[in-house]
Amino acid sequence: MKLSIIIPVYKEPFLNKTIQSLLSEQDIEIIPVIDNCPLEEPIIEDPRVKPIFHTKNTGMRGAINTGLAAAQGDFIMKIDAHCHIQPGYLALTGFPENWLMIPRRYPLDEWKWDRDPHGKIKDYHYLTFPGKDDPRYGYSFQVQPYKREGPEIDDTLTFQGSCWVANRKYFMEHVGFLETEKYGSFAQEQQEVGLKYWLGGGAVKVNKNVWYAHLFKKGRHYESAKFSNRHKKGPEQVNGNEYSTMHWMSQPGFPDLIAKFMPLPNWPENWQEVYQNEKPSHFC
């Protein structure tokens, strides 16, 4: 039961550290997709590591799609190139095929390259209710963590996007290659994937028994020019965010899904009425 691990890469100085933590397991293939960018150092050589080099930029969605096309495993994982994951993470593959599995998320201590034991644990995430048009993101719902009680393996409305695991056959049949025409090259990966699971008969689950640590990038990371912030702003991202929000909020099963997780932070009880009254005029 092999796991194919897809790592989209664009200006990622911690790629090898991420790969090194993944190499704690044997029955894997690691597919770093280098999206036409220079590397700080050669990629670790190991028969399990199978890099792919783009000759032109496709963005994160295109890099994920390249990885999906190359994957040979029974399961797929997508993970960011600035993460550390615990040994034993193959436990994320031992569940029903229609579950999208999310490990517990810790902040990463980049100096020790391990989880920060004093950092806030992120298990559950929600989609923010779209309010006033935001010049950074457009009229859109964004992913935010929140506190909620539940069992060790539990439903979550959405997820942060830096790590997820899926049955490859089910994923390709029910999600498929990520859309790029309307979403653009980067925006709303977790919204598309997660909502296709929930509204297509599957589920999104957090497994609190398996953890990973994700680097929360700050201004100093971007100022160093070692990381790219091309995904943070721009009309393509705004348009992708707006398309995703309007598309999913208009789907027949969406109100029932929101009802399943209510109450949610910043969602009014009469959210459908508020949504119809406040959405931007160019969507009416």
Secondary structure, DSSP 8 states (H G I E B T S, - for coil): --EEEEEEESS-TTHHHHHHHHTT-SSEEEEEEE-S---SS-----TTB--EE-SS--HHHHHHHHHHHH--SSEEEEE-SSEEE-TTGGGGGSS-TTEEEEEEEEEEETTTTEE-TTS--B-EEEE----S-BTTTBS---EEEE-----SEEE-SB--SSEEEEEHHHHHHHT-S---TTTTTTTTHHHHHHHHHHHTT-EEEEEEEEEEEE----HHHHHTTSS--TTSSSHHHHHHHHHHHHHHHTSTTHHHHHHHH-S-TT--TTHHHHHHHHS-GGG-
